[in-house]
Amino acid sequence: MALNARTDSMFREADPIIASILDGALSGREVTTSEGIQLYSAKDVDIHLVGMVADKLRHDRVGDVVTYVVNRNINFTNVCIRQCGFCAFSRDFRETEGYMLPVPEIVRRATEAHNLGATEVCIQAGLPPDMAPDTYESICLAIKSELPDIHIHGFSPEEVQYGAQRSNTTIREYLLRLKEAGVDTLPGTSAEILDQKLRDKISPGRITVESWKEVIRTAHSLGIRTTSTMMFGHMETMAQRVQHMALIRDIQRETGGFTEFVPLDFIAQEAPMYKNRLHDSMRAGAGGVDVLLTHAISRIMLHNIDNIQMSWVKEGGKMAQLLLLWGANDFGGTLINESISTAAGAAHGQILRPSYIRRLILDMNRIPAERTTLYKIKRRFDTETSEDKLDMVDSSKFGSYAELVKIDKYRYKNPRE
């Protein structure tokens, strides 16, 4: 089932196995894990064909509208009991750069963002020792008290598990408490690669694959939708990537609760496991072709998830544009404060203004649209428009991670002292 006359000839020139897999995908057949692995072996013309098929599937599923959300990340503490090898953001509670934002400051940041047009705040952080059992609930209740209409996209499966442990309750009961406090959706982060042997190497002690699945399935059963993610470009094999995608696809088949899938390129520069050469097979993130193929294969494998989001923080604006030709249809968020990737050495800043996102999308002959967290279209922009409030504000007022860790009044205080 070729795309057009041009691709007819490409199909004839392609590796017959890859051509058959892609033809099946275009016909609506689910791609198996072994076939997904085979797509990663694409060379020369086959690489372009994988991208073209992903782009066709994207067009057929969601059309030419490219979405983004105006949001703010609030990483309220970097103090964490875990020592994940890929994380340059976290600090031990004894380190001088450990910080903890008080609830009024979290609310102030949410209010500032809301006044600039944000419809979502993303709340994620480290796992501080001796955390009060009601910490996450208190944050949400305070935000919703001030901003009842803002969407709280908060707390990864790792944080949900930790909160439940601190509260001495079940995952289900704790998620119900978070929902009552104002959590609307969960980030599907802390997934990395959903292969336990690999997780034991790169993040020993972190949430297990089985526990991650439990949190996600339970959230979906309670009507709390989530994103899904995959961190790639470190130690994983192509087979582990594809098996991760297949697991996400299986959960989506069961629950229908995922809003999107986000491939996240490993930022290596400041990551401890890369800087300290902890593993012989460590890579410094994915190369350009690998990034393109991973987004395309995600689109091809995940036929039951509408939205494939690229990370402009990881890839930069120009690569993000290119990924719109390789299966992606969502630009993610404006973020305003991006601390986790920035701490790891990401070079592409911590805010992307709405007008710039729209210009990048229009340059690719796609239609920009501002969305809600749950992908309801708020505004569609068929041509360039005037600036929004967030376009006109001086971004230096938001501060940076490097500045935040030096502010004495936010320094983490050990509750045991």
C-alpha positions in Angstrom: 0.0 0.0 0.0 2.3 2.7 -1.2 1.8 6.4 -0.5 2.2 7.9 -4.0 4.1 7.4 -7.2 7.3 8.7 -5.6 7.2 6.2 -2.8 6.2 3.4 -5.1 9.7 3.4 -6.5 11.2 3.7 -2.9 9.2 0.7 -1.8 10.7 -1.2 -4.8 14.2 -0.1 -3.8 13.8 -0.8 -0.1 14.8 -3.9 1.8 11.9 -6.2 1.2 11.4 -7.1 4.9 11.2 -3.4 5.9 9.0 -2.6 2.9 6.6 -5.4 4.0 6.5 -4.2 7.6 5.7 -0.6 6.5 3.1 -1.8 4.0 1.4 -3.7 6.8 1.4 -0.6 9.0 -0.1 1.5 6.3 -2.8 -1.2 5.9 -3.7 -0.9 9.6 -1.9 -4.1 10.8 -0.2 -3.9 14.3 3.6 -4.0 14.1 5.1 -6.7 16.2 8.1 -6.2 18.5 10.3 -8.2 16.2 9.2 -6.0 13.3 9.8 -2.9 15.3 13.3 -4.0 16.0 13.8 -4.6 12.3 12.8 -1.0 11.5 15.7 0.2 13.6 18.0 -1.6 11.1 16.9 0.7 8.3 19.7 2.1 6.1 19.8 4.5 3.2 16.5 4.7 1.4 14.8 2.6 4.0 15.4 5.3 6.6 13.5 7.9 4.5 10.7 5.4 3.9 10.2 4.8 7.6 9.9 8.5 8.1 7.5 8.9 5.2 5.2 6.1 6.5 5.3 7.6 10.0 4.3 11.0 8.6 1.5 9.4 6.6 0.2 7.7 9.7 0.4 10.9 11.6 -1.6 12.8 8.9 -4.2 10.1 8.8 -4.6 10.0 12.6 -4.4 13.7 13.7 -4.2 15.8 10.5 -1.9 18.8 10.0 -2.6 20.6 13.3 0.4 20.8 15.6 -0.4 21.5 19.2 1.3 23.0 22.2 0.3 23.9 25.8 1.1 27.0 27.8 2.4 25.7 31.0 4.9 26.1 33.8 7.1 23.5 35.4 7.5 23.8 39.2 10.2 21.5 40.5 9.7 22.4 44.1 12.7 20.5 45.5 15.9 18.9 44.2 16.5 16.9 47.4 16.1 13.2 46.7 16.7 9.9 48.5 17.5 8.2 45.1 20.8 8.3 43.4 19.8 7.7 39.7 22.7 7.5 37.4 21.1 9.6 34.7 20.0 12.5 37.0 22.1 15.6 37.5 19.2 17.5 39.1 18.9 15.8 42.5 21.0 16.6 45.6 21.5 14.8 48.8 19.8 16.5 51.8 23.3 17.3 53.2 24.5 19.2 50.1 24.5 23.0 50.2 22.7 23.2 46.8 19.6 21.3 48.1 16.5 23.5 48.0 12.8 23.3 49.0 10.2 25.8 47.8 7.6 26.7 50.5 4.0 26.3 49.5 3.3 30.0 49.2 6.2 30.3 46.7 4.8 27.4 44.7 1.4 29.1 44.6 3.1 32.4 43.6 4.8 30.7 40.6 1.5 29.1 39.6 -0.4 32.4 39.8 2.3 34.2 37.9 2.1 31.6 35.1 -1.7 31.7 35.1 -1.7 35.5 34.7 0.6 35.0 31.7 -1.8 32.6 30.0 -0.8 29.2 31.4 -3.5 26.6 31.7 -1.3 24.0 33.3 1.3 23.7 36.0 3.5 20.6 36.0 4.5 19.7 39.5 7.4 17.2 39.9 10.4 17.1 42.2 12.9 14.9 44.1 11.9 12.6 47.0 13.0 14.4 50.2 13.7 12.3 53.2 11.2 12.5 56.1 8.7 14.1 53.8 5.4 14.9 55.5 2.7 12.5 54.3 0.4 15.3 53.2 3.1 17.3 51.3 1.7 16.7 47.8 -1.9 17.1 48.8 -1.1 20.4 50.6 0.6 21.8 47.5 -2.4 20.9 45.3 -5.0 22.2 47.7 -3.1 25.5 48.0 -2.9 25.9 44.2 -6.5 25.0 43.6 -7.6 27.4 46.4 -6.0 30.2 44.5 -6.5 29.0 41.0 -9.5 26.6 40.8 -9.4 26.4 37.0 -5.7 25.6 36.5 -4.9 22.1 35.5 -2.4 20.3 37.8 -0.3 17.8 35.9 1.5 16.4 38.9 3.6 13.7 40.5 5.3 10.9 38.6 4.6 7.2 39.4 7.7 7.3 41.5 6.3 10.2 43.6 2.9 8.6 43.9 4.5 5.4 45.2 6.7 7.5 47.7 3.7 9.5 48.8 1.7 6.3 49.4 4.6 4.8 51.4 5.0 8.0 53.5 1.2 7.9 54.1 1.2 4.2 54.9 -1.6 3.6 52.4 -2.3 1.8 49.2 -1.6 3.2 45.7 -5.3 3.4 45.0 -6.2 5.2 48.2 -3.4 7.6 47.8 -4.3 8.4 44.2 -7.9 9.0 45.3 -6.5 11.5 47.9 -4.4 13.3 45.2 -7.5 13.5 42.9 -9.6 14.9 45.7 -6.8 17.5 46.5 -6.8 18.7 42.8 -4.5 16.5 40.8 -5.9 16.3 37.2 -3.4 14.2 35.3 -0.1 12.5 36.1 3.2 12.7 34.1 4.1 9.2 32.9 7.8 9.8 33.7 10.1 7.7 35.9 9.6 5.1 33.1 13.1 5.5 31.5 13.2 2.0 29.9 10.7 -0.5 31.3 13.1 -3.3 31.6 14.0 -4.3 35.2 17.6 -5.5 34.6 18.5 -2.3 32.9 16.8 -0.2 35.6 18.8 -2.0 38.2 21.9 -0.7 36.5 21.0 2.9 35.7 18.7 3.6 38.7 19.0 1.0 41.5 16.2 1.4 44.1 14.0 3.4 41.7 10.4 2.3 41.2 10.2 -1.1 39.6 8.5 -1.9 36.3 5.7 -3.7 38.1 5.1 -0.8 40.5 5.2 1.7 37.6 2.5 -0.3 35.8 0.5 -0.6 39.0 0.4 3.2 39.5 -0.4 3.9 35.8 -3.2 1.3 35.6 -4.7 2.4 38.9 -4.6 6.0 37.9 -6.3 5.2 34.6 -9.0 3.1 36.4 -9.8 6.2 38.6 -10.2 8.5 35.6 -6.8 10.1 36.0 -5.1 10.2 32.6 -1.4 10.2 32.2 1.3 10.8 29.6 3.8 8.0 28.7 7.6 8.5 28.1 10.7 6.7 27.2 14.3 7.8 27.9 16.6 6.5 25.2 20.2 6.9 24.1 22.1 5.6 27.2 22.6 1.8 27.6 19.4 0.3 26.2 19.2 -1.9 23.2 16.9 -1.4 20.3 15.0 -4.5 21.5 14.4 -2.9 24.9 13.1 0.3 23.3 10.6 -1.6 21.1 9.5 -3.8 24.0 9.0 -0.6 26.1 6.7 0.8 23.3 4.9 -2.5 23.1 4.2 -2.5 26.8 2.9 1.1 26.6 0.7 0.0 23.7 -0.7 -3.0 25.7 -1.6 -0.8 28.6 -3.3 1.7 26.3 -5.3 -1.2 24.8 -6.4 -2.1 28.4 -7.1 1.4 29.7 -7.1 4.0 27.0 -5.6 6.4 29.6 -2.5 7.7 27.9 -2.8 11.1 26.3 0.5 11.0 24.5 3.9 9.3 24.1 7.1 11.3 24.5 10.5 9.9 23.5 13.2 11.7 25.6 16.8 11.7 24.4 19.3 11.1 27.2 21.2 14.3 28.1 24.6 13.0 29.1 26.9 15.9 29.9 26.3 16.2 33.6 24.7 12.8 34.2 26.7 10.9 36.9 26.7 7.6 35.1 28.1 9.2 32.0 30.6 11.7 33.7 32.0 8.9 35.9 32.0 6.2 33.2 30.1 3.9 35.5 29.2 1.5 32.6 31.3 0.4 29.6 28.4 0.5 27.2 27.3 4.0 28.1 26.4 6.3 25.2 26.2 10.1 25.2 22.6 10.3 24.0 21.2 9.4 20.6 22.5 10.6 17.2 20.4 12.6 14.8 19.2 9.6 12.7 18.5 7.6 15.8 16.3 10.4 17.2 14.4 10.6 13.9 13.9 6.8 13.7 12.8 6.6 17.3 10.0 9.1 16.9 8.9 7.5 13.6 8.9 4.0 15.0 7.0 5.3 18.0 4.3 6.6 15.6 4.3 3.3 13.7 4.2 1.0 16.8 1.7 3.1 18.9 -1.3 3.0 16.6 -3.6 3.4 19.6 -2.0 6.7 21.0 -3.0 9.7 19.0 -0.2 12.1 20.0 3.5 11.8 19.7 5.3 14.7 21.4 8.8 15.7 20.8 11.0 17.4 23.5 12.3 20.7 22.3 14.4 20.9 25.5 16.2 17.8 24.5 16.4 18.4 20.7 16.2 22.1 20.1 13.8 24.0 17.9 15.2 23.0 14.5 15.3 19.3 15.3 11.8 19.6 16.7 10.7 21.1 13.4 12.2 18.1 11.6 10.5 15.7 13.9 7.2 17.0 12.6 8.0 15.1 9.4 8.8 12.0 11.3 5.5 11.2 13.1 5.4 13.9 15.8 2.4 16.2 16.1 2.8 17.9 19.5 5.4 20.5 20.6 4.9 20.0 24.3 4.8 23.0 26.6 6.3 26.5 27.0 7.6 25.2 30.4 8.8 28.6 31.7 11.1 26.9 34.2 12.9 23.7 33.1 15.3 22.5 35.7 15.8 18.7 35.2 17.2 18.7 31.6 18.9 22.0 32.2 20.8 20.6 35.2 21.9 17.6 33.0 23.4 20.0 30.4 20.6 20.6 27.9 21.6 23.5 25.7 18.2 24.7 24.5 16.9 26.8 27.4 14.1 26.6 29.8 11.3 28.6 28.1 9.9 28.5 24.5 7.6 31.4 23.9 4.2 30.7 22.2 4.9 33.0 19.2 8.2 31.2 18.5 6.5 27.8 18.7 3.8 28.9 16.3 6.5 30.3 13.9 8.4 27.0 13.9 5.2 25.1 13.2 4.1 27.5 10.4 7.5 27.3 8.8 6.8 23.5 8.3 3.4 24.3 6.6 1.5 22.9 9.6 -1.2 24.6 11.6 -0.3 25.7 15.2 -3.0 25.3 17.9 -2.9 26.0 21.6 -4.4 23.0 23.5 -5.3 22.0 27.0 -3.5 19.2 28.8 -6.2 16.8 27.6 -5.8 18.0 24.0 -8.9 20.1 23.6 -8.1 22.9 21.1 -8.3 26.4 22.7 -7.0 28.5 19.8 -6.0 27.6 16.3 -3.6 29.9 14.3 -3.8 29.5 10.5 -1.6 32.5 10.1 1.0 34.4 12.3 -0.7 36.3 15.0 0.1 39.0 17.6 2.2 38.2 20.6 0.7 36.7 23.8 1.5 38.0 27.3 4.2 35.3 27.8 5.9 36.5 24.6 6.4 40.0 26.0 7.7 39.3 29.5 11.4 39.4 30.3 12.3 35.7 30.9 15.0 36.6 33.4 12.2 37.3 36.0 11.6 33.5 36.2 15.1 32.8 37.4 17.0 29.6 36.6 18.0 26.4 38.3 21.6 27.7 38.7 20.3 30.7 40.5 17.7 28.8 42.6 20.2 26.5 44.2 22.0 29.5 45.6 19.1 31.3 47.2 19.6 30.9 51.0 15.9 31.3 52.0 15.0 28.2 50.0 17.8 26.1 51.2 16.6 22.6 52.3 16.5 22.2 56.0 16.8 18.6 57.3 13.7 18.0 59.4 15.8 15.7 61.7 17.9 18.6 62.8 
